């Protein structure tokens, strides 16, 4: 599984770099448009199912400026966090199971976003934004050769602050952002569950 994820991450990076070098030399996608492709690092908060931070995530978003500073757009991102659970006995009714586990939480939020940007057209363009939409999440536990999983949907909201940096007059730039996210997903696997998913994280990528 780790090998497949490693290959997938490398493939996404290669696609992003290929896109970077094949696009026309221009600081933004259009005079009023924007787009970002990011790698992201995620820290779960108060998540008893998976509490380990990880870099198994990507972000894609883009939009259009309706005024000089205010834009609306859409986003899609994904992330996976893991946690190793040492050997323990789980009892359900008259049945019991003693095993260690590998917990995983896969999150895939998507929806609409809005942002307010400053200094557009200059080298440093900070912004503050808000995302809202739906989130699909998959909670899974692997033990021995078996897997127990549950799929769940929830409402997603995420404030974000960031900056786009264009060091050259023409060409793509650098995108850096920090975010907090909350989703209402609920579920339980192997007597361990979640009641809402909270995260903080950072994104680093390419800005167009």
Phi, psi and omega in degrees: 000315180297323180296316180297317179294322179296317179296318180298318180296316179297322180295319179295321178297317180295319178297317179298316180293321178297318178298319181302315187273353179257348178286153176300150180287101180204141187293332177221161185304315170219180179300328184241005181255163176212157176203146179225142170234118189230150160269144180227148177245133192236138177240109177294147178239126177052042178251104183286346182276314176220112184246012181265134176289159180200164176250022181273065181207156176220159179223141177224126177207159179194161181189194186220137178276116178279333174230186180300327186240338189254132182228156171234153182195198181224159182215159171208133177215169175210156179202149176230130175240148183235161171206130175274129179251116181300165182303131179204168180257126179249127183245134176223105184067236179266358181260149177217153181220130177248118183194162167267167185217158170241106179275144176220138174238115177257126180239134179224088177272151176204156180160214183251155178221157172225150179212154175241121185246151177244158174059034178300139183091355179252176185292322181246118185235086178287158179205162171232138185217171179218135178244147176210144180172213181249156174226126170268134177225145177235119176260128182220150176229123177256130179214133187054238179253013185250164176218137173240129186217157175220137177257140184213151177241151178204172174274141187235137174218142185205110170282151185212143170235145182197184178210139171255130183241121178245093184289341180242158180296327180229146178114161179297162181236194181254138177243129177229132182211155173234143185215160167237141178224147175223136177227150185272012181304139177227147178181167180215132178224129177054048178063020178223131185218184178231148174228078187096142180242117179249138179214151163236153183193176178230151177232138176224127182193205184253136179246136179242000000 
